[in-house]
Amino acid sequence: MEIASKYNPSATEDKWYKYWMDNEFFKSVPDEREPYTIVIPPPNVTGVLHMGHMLNNTIQDILIRRARMMGKNACWVPGTDHASIATEAKVVNRLKEQGIDKKQLSRDEFLDHAWNWTTEHGGIILQQLKKLGASCDWDRESFTMDETRSDAVIKVFVDLFEKGYIYRGVRMVNWDCKALTAVSDEEVIYKEVQSKLYYLNYKIEGSEDEFVTIATTRPETILGDTAVCINPNDERFKHLKGKRVLVPLINRSIPIIEDEYVDMEFGTGCLKITPAHDINDYEIGMRHNLESINIFNDNGTLSEAAELFIGEDRFDVRDKIIPALEEAGSMAKIEDYVNKVGYSERTDVVIEPKLSAQWFLKMEELAKPALEAVMSDEVEFHPKKFKNVYRHWMENVKDWCISRQLWWGHRIPVYYLSDGSYVVAENDEKALELAKEKTGDASLTMADIRQDEDVLDTWASSWLWPLSVFDGYGDDTTEIDYYYPTNDLVTGHDIIFFWVARMIIAGYEYKGTFPFKNVYFTGMVRDKQRRKMSKSLGNSPDPLDLIAKYGADGVRVGMLLCSPAGGDLLFDENLPEQGRNFANKIWNAFRLVKGWEIDETIEQPESAKQAIAWFDAKLDQTIAIMNDHFEKYRISDALMTVYTVFWQEFSSWYLEAVKPAYQKPLDAATYKATSEFFDKLLRLLHPFMPFLSEELWQALEERKDGESIMVSDMPAVKGLDLSIIDKFEMLKDGVGGVRTIRKEKNIPMKDTLSLSILSDEGFAPDFNAVLTKLGNLSELNLVNEKVEGAVSFMVRTSEYFVPMDGLIDVEAEISKLEKELAHQEGFLKGVMKKLGNERFVSSAPEAVVAKERQKQADAEAKIKTLTESIARLKK
């Protein structure tokens, strides 16, 4: 194969991805090999590739490609999530653009639109992942609402209901006024905002001038007040016990109650109680049997129960109620106030606490085995710091609100009878059968029962993902028995509660074991200012544009060069550029090697033998270090190891040591060894740089059709004697010293030098031939005493001497050194003058004086060296 002068990623990537697909290298079926399984964190079906996906899926691909090369049956399952809230919102918006209101449609009509949207937009992100090189088994592509996954979700709901874990109740939930659905606690993001604290006067009923003052950040909610509460231990309000107050503007008479929940130090010590619109107020209301008045409609406008501002938006009402309260004389004062307000993660609107009938999953008992699994490292987190985050959530876990007031999703399998009772069943037929049994009425038809309108929370499908993708709830257990539990999960730490914890819970509940052995948490991709990358900020590049510009391998390497597990990646476009430069370095090194003329008759030089022995050991050490990094999930460190070895050790040292003289051929033995090293390096690089490594591996020698680097063996540790690596480091120092002398004395490389070594512990003869070649030495001698008239340098405790006879103008060199000596002596004189000043020494800061003493020591050392050098040259 002819090697082009420049690497062309676009041509290479499409060619080899098609080759891999055509040969079904990504495909996995159960066999006798050890399985290695990863399930993809399913991206939203309507999503597109972003930088976080790039990082996450690059790491997954590295792990799966490496496992495949280790001889394991590697299976990476791709798929997408139906994303109830996000997808329904997109469909509703498109319908609006077409002049259609969702309310005008039947459920089935709306779902037709939703499926059309999903078909049109779904899977785009998975096609984009192919551009990245993702080696998923695409025949296994799954969707959380396909038939197999949907059957699993419904079966699990029925099972958990029958076990007593699922219940229906009226509870205070987080209500999203834009999406018109409840959301879980984990889907609420709290933001610190600049608010106002409003102090309002409530008249004591039956008194002309007596009142109590309460403080609130939400004055519009006074319309739903049903009590004012004081702490029973607060002496200031003992006289109010048993009295009633009037709610401003509407004059509703409400009781003054006592509860130790009230913080006597906050605000005025009096708390208004609005049970329908605050979780703490709701609990107080339950304890005191208070009425609950819901003043908000689902969309955040005020309901008729509010009596005022009916149909107006909650925030507009806040603006309007302030002047009304001031005019009524009820506003005492207004203060600036910073507080945290909950926002919906999905729609970014302020969450409204709302009393609502919802379906809940009891979590306390289910969570126990999943908590123990992580705490005991049966499931290992990388990095381990996230164990404490997980433990805190699991020890304080709340019941999971699993119902959503949407149409797009898995419809809750609950069927109501005319009397309000219900049955739970997997399908209509079973539901009707159960309804007949329950009522004793054999004449019932489907017209007599009504399925719940709500759907399940999206996470109530994806928590089954490691089980459902292998049809873990079907009759044929072949796949689930072989592939489960999976090996590694790669995900962001922001969904540790939404998804990771819940998958572990489901694994222990339905398989009695963990769903994955290791969880690798990626950090967030941020810009140089540490801002999270987002479309709204305009700080996120298009990943496909980056791939087109720098090549997929360049982007993969760039993403990983500074991406420790769990640590944020500060993205800068010089990172993929650095990755591209590395790809070019590999390409050019390959062209150099393939460009050498080979002569089978030439004897192998001693310098080549020595370099081969060293690099063989260096490569063995590299493989061992990389294996250790992978075992500890230090993926970036593993990349940096092979990156450094290729760039510095192989290219800068090994190739320099073995390359033939200009326009001379290379011996066959050295070429064979070099090709084998290149082969191993490409295999080590393949998981990180799949396209380039395949291109060069195929060009390294003739390959049969169907051969690929991705199914070749990963190089193994041979257990070589690594002591020669340290000896080669001494050789590097020796070569470096000679090159420095050449540079300082302006001696070109074409001129040979003589080198004498007064050996102690800084020299080993193992690489004399390499030292001679790389230093371009005419002779190399071991001596027992210092060489006079030579320039010297130290390698550890050995002194290396390079005689200058005939190489330099001695008089000119002495003149140059004497000028430098005069400069150093003048500098020292100035320093000593300052240190001889008692006032300076006694009054200047200690660090300043110490710095001057260090200058003195440095100048004295330089003067000593210069004096010795001048003396040697004058002899």
Secondary structure as UniProt FT lines:
FT   HELIX           9..22
FT   TURN            23..26
FT   STRAND          35..39
FT   TURN            45..46
FT   HELIX           51..69
FT   TURN            70..71
FT   STRAND          73..77
FT   STRAND          79..81
FT   HELIX           84..97
FT   TURN            98..99
FT   HELIX           102..104
FT   HELIX           107..121
FT   TURN            122..123
FT   HELIX           124..132
FT   HELIX           138..140
FT   STRAND          142..143
FT   TURN            144..145
FT   HELIX           147..162
FT   TURN            163..164
FT   STRAND          166..176
FT   TURN            177..180
FT   STRAND          181..183
FT   HELIX           185..187
FT   STRAND          188..204
FT   TURN            205..206
FT   STRAND          211..216
FT   HELIX           219..224
FT   STRAND          227..230
FT   TURN            232..233
FT   HELIX           235..240
FT   TURN            241..242
FT   STRAND          244..246
FT   TURN            248..250
FT   STRAND          253..258
FT   TURN            260..261
FT   TURN            264..265
FT   TURN            267..268
FT   STRAND          270..273
FT   TURN            275..276
FT   HELIX           279..287
FT   TURN            288..289
FT   TURN            298..299
FT   STRAND          301..302
FT   HELIX           304..306
FT   TURN            310..311
FT   HELIX           314..327
FT   TURN            328..329
FT   STRAND          331..344
FT   TURN            345..347
FT   STRAND          352..361
FT   HELIX           364..375
FT   TURN            376..377
FT   STRAND          380..382
FT   TURN            384..385
FT   HELIX           386..395
FT   STRAND          400..401
FT   STRAND          403..404
FT   STRAND          414..416
FT   TURN            418..419
FT   STRAND          422..424
FT   HELIX           428..439
FT   TURN            442..443
FT   HELIX           446..448
FT   STRAND          450..451
FT   STRAND          455..456
FT   HELIX           459..462
FT   TURN            463..464
FT   HELIX           465..468
FT   TURN            469..473
FT   HELIX           478..483
FT   STRAND          486..492
FT   HELIX           493..495
FT   HELIX           496..501
FT   HELIX           502..511
FT   STRAND          516..522
FT   STRAND          525..526
FT   TURN            528..529
FT   TURN            535..538
FT   HELIX           543..550
FT   HELIX           552..560
FT   TURN            561..562
FT   TURN            565..566
FT   STRAND          569..570
FT   HELIX           574..594
FT   STRAND          598..599
FT   TURN            600..601
FT   HELIX           606..631
FT   TURN            632..633
FT   HELIX           635..644
FT   HELIX           645..654
FT   HELIX           655..658
FT   TURN            662..663
FT   STRAND          666..667
FT   HELIX           668..685
FT   TURN            686..688
FT   HELIX           690..700
FT   TURN            705..706
FT   HELIX           709..711
FT   HELIX           723..745
FT   TURN            749..750
FT   STRAND          753..758
FT   HELIX           765..767
FT   HELIX           768..775
FT   STRAND          777..783
FT   TURN            788..789
FT   STRAND          790..795
FT   TURN            796..797
FT   STRAND          798..803
FT   TURN            805..807
FT   HELIX           810..835
FT   HELIX           838..843
FT   HELIX           846..874
//
